[in-house]
């Protein structure tokens, strides 16, 4: 686009007005885009902070639930659960080795990703297992009465 010099007293031409409108639109578009990007970054950061906060609270609650279950569960039951957990771990390890040898590589990669996520949320998983085990044991003991 060409810009023709104008006198201060002369009225802008329609072409010049169109150029100014187009320039203003482009500037406005860039401004809106920049603001949208800034807002998106802000929202992403706020969401990450909230997710971290919620995750921390869940871990705290899971730890409290685990302690409560441990405190309320009789020692013989805890001993049996620990023994069963040890047995399950060794069995799972054996099965895992056999499965790993026979599993295709892409499937193994997906399983490793899932295992990593489970390890990251270990406290919550342990609490859930402990609560489930306590529930099952309490139900069995009530049925026997």
Secondary structure, DSSP 8 states (H G I E B T S, - for coil): -------SSS---HHHHHHHHHHHHHHHHHHHHHHHHHHHHHHHHHHHHHHHHHHHHHHHHHHHHHHHHHHHS-HHHHHHHHHHHHHHHHHHHHHHHHHHHHS-HHHHHHHHHHHHHHHHTHHHHHHHHHHHHHHHHHHHHHHH-
